[in-house]
Amino acid sequence: MNAVASWWDGVELWIAGLPFVPQVAVVLAVVVPAAAVVAVVADVVLSALFDARRRVVGKDRPGRVVGKDRPGRVIGKDRPSRVVGEDRPTGAAPAATESRE
């Protein structure tokens, strides 16, 4: 562990000794790819955990339907303007106060 700490101290001192513009360039060249890798790994791990939890919770609770539409959630790729829980029937014209963008 001391070897890693010593190496890291040397890297920090080397970066701190550089002029400002090279410091920014070195930090961006290292931090941006590292942040992207961390984000992708976190996304994969959390997606797997949430999917596993959703499967387990859905089986443990017999009255619950996994993926059940909740009010306010958009459903259906073919009907992106349809929102679950709306008062108007499907296919009805939008209210005059709504704006379509």
C-alpha positions in Angstrom: 0.0 0.0 0.0 2.9 2.3 0.7 4.2 1.8 -2.8 0.8 2.9 -4.3 0.7 5.9 -2.0 4.2 6.9 -2.9 3.5 6.5 -6.6 0.3 8.6 -6.3 2.2 11.3 -4.4 4.8 11.4 -7.2 2.0 11.8 -9.9 0.3 14.6 -7.9 3.6 16.4 -7.5 4.4 16.1 -11.2 0.9 17.4 -12.2 1.2 20.3 -9.7 4.6 21.2 -11.1 3.2 21.6 -14.6 2.0 25.0 -16.0 -1.7 25.6 -15.9 -2.6 24.6 -19.5 -0.7 21.3 -19.5 -2.2 20.6 -16.1 -5.7 21.0 -17.5 -4.8 18.9 -20.6 -3.4 16.0 -18.5 -6.3 16.1 -16.0 -8.9 16.1 -18.8 -7.1 13.4 -20.7 -7.3 11.2 -17.6 -10.5 12.3 -15.8 -12.9 12.4 -18.7 -12.2 8.8 -19.9 -12.1 7.6 -16.2 -15.4 9.2 -15.5 -17.0 7.7 -18.6 -15.7 4.2 -17.6 -17.1 4.7 -14.1 -20.5 5.8 -15.4 -20.8 2.9 -17.8 -19.8 0.4 -15.1 -22.2 2.0 -12.6 -25.0 1.9 -15.2 -24.5 -1.8 -15.9 -24.2 -2.8 -12.3 -27.2 -0.8 -11.1 -29.3 -1.9 -14.0 -28.5 -5.6 -13.1 -29.3 -4.9 -9.5 -32.6 -3.2 -10.2 -33.7 -5.9 -12.7 -32.8 -8.6 -10.1 -34.8 -6.7 -7.4 -37.7 -6.2 -9.7 -37.8 -10.0 -10.4 -37.5 -10.9 -6.8 -40.1 -8.4 -5.5 -42.5 -9.3 -8.3 -42.4 -12.9 -7.2 -42.6 -12.3 -3.5 -45.7 -10.0 -3.7 -48.5 -12.0 -5.4 -50.8 -9.0 -5.8 -48.2 -6.9 -7.6 -47.8 -6.9 -11.4 -44.3 -6.3 -12.5 -44.2 -3.4 -15.0 -47.7 -2.3 -14.2 -48.4 1.1 -15.7 -48.7 3.8 -13.1 -50.5 7.1 -13.6 -48.3 9.7 -15.4 -46.1 7.1 -17.2 -46.0 7.2 -21.0 -46.7 3.8 -22.4 -46.4 2.3 -25.9 -43.8 3.2 -28.4 -46.4 3.5 -31.1 -48.5 6.0 -29.1 -46.0 8.4 -27.4 -48.7 11.0 -26.7 -50.8 8.6 -24.7 -50.2 8.9 -21.0 -51.7 6.5 -18.4 -54.1 8.2 -16.1 -55.4 10.8 -18.6 -59.0 11.8 -18.3 -59.7 11.8 -22.1 -60.3 8.5 -24.0 -57.7 7.1 -26.3 -57.9 8.8 -29.7 -59.7 11.9 -28.5 -58.6 15.3 -29.7 -56.2 17.1 -27.3 -57.6 19.8 -25.1 -57.4 23.3 -26.5 -55.1 24.4 -23.7 -52.5 21.8 -24.5 -49.6 22.7 -26.8 -48.0 20.2 -29.1 -44.3 20.5 -29.6 
